[in-house]
């Protein structure tokens, strides 16, 4: 019975080790994804500012052309 308990314990520790390894990999992937998301958010904000400036500039050009 002791041998069975020992084997069971080894099996459980092995599974726990594998699960902790997977959990660590998941956290690493999550951190990577969060960094990519932050970068994409910053790029989207810059693009929105660029579009706003472009449309405002186009409005100014269009308005000045229609006034003449």
Secondary structure as UniProt FT lines:
FT   HELIX           2..67
//
